[in-house]
Amino acid sequence: MNDNNENNFFVKNLGAIIGIIIALILACTSLYRIVIAIVAMFVGAYIGRYLQYNKEEAKDKVKKFIDKL
């Protein structure tokens, strides 16, 4: 009965366990710098795309934010 509970734990949390192992490998090998750069590029591309397609909404949000300051 105890083995079944342990197996359920590993099956439910397999993604988190794999993520922790990958994070440890990245941290130990300094590859995290490359990963951070790639993530930053994707975030920048997403923000640029959002601003391109929602110019008016973005302008209104910026104006409201500046008015609050």
C-alpha positions in Angstrom: 0.0 0.0 0.0 2.9 2.4 0.8 4.5 1.7 -2.6 1.3 2.7 -4.4 1.3 6.1 -2.6 4.9 6.7 -3.5 4.3 5.9 -7.1 1.3 8.2 -7.2 3.5 11.0 -5.7 6.1 10.5 -8.4 3.5 10.3 -11.2 1.7 13.4 -10.1 4.9 15.5 -9.6 7.0 14.1 -12.5 7.1 17.5 -14.2 8.3 19.3 -11.1 11.0 16.6 -10.4 12.3 16.9 -14.0 12.2 20.7 -13.8 14.3 20.6 -10.6 16.8 18.3 -12.1 17.1 20.5 -15.2 17.5 23.6 -13.0 20.2 22.0 -11.0 22.1 21.0 -14.1 21.8 24.5 -15.6 22.9 26.1 -12.3 25.9 23.8 -12.0 27.1 24.3 -15.6 26.4 28.1 -15.9 24.1 27.4 -18.8 21.4 29.4 -17.0 22.9 32.6 -18.6 22.1 31.3 -22.0 18.6 30.3 -20.9 18.0 33.7 -19.4 19.1 35.4 -22.6 16.8 33.2 -24.7 13.9 33.9 -22.3 14.6 37.6 -22.4 14.5 37.5 -26.3 11.1 35.8 -26.3 9.7 38.2 -23.7 11.0 41.1 -25.8 9.5 39.7 -28.9 6.1 39.1 -27.2 6.0 42.7 -25.8 6.9 44.1 -29.2 4.2 42.1 -30.9 1.7 43.1 -28.3 2.5 46.7 -28.7 2.4 46.5 -32.5 -1.1 45.0 -32.5 -2.5 47.1 -29.6 -1.0 50.5 -30.2 -4.0 52.5 -29.0 -4.6 50.4 -25.9 -0.9 50.6 -25.0 -0.9 54.4 -25.5 -3.9 54.8 -23.2 -2.3 52.6 -20.5 0.9 54.6 -20.6 -1.0 57.9 -20.4 -3.0 56.7 -17.4 0.2 55.5 -15.7 2.0 58.8 -16.3 -1.0 60.7 -15.1 -0.9 58.8 -11.8 2.8 59.7 -11.3 
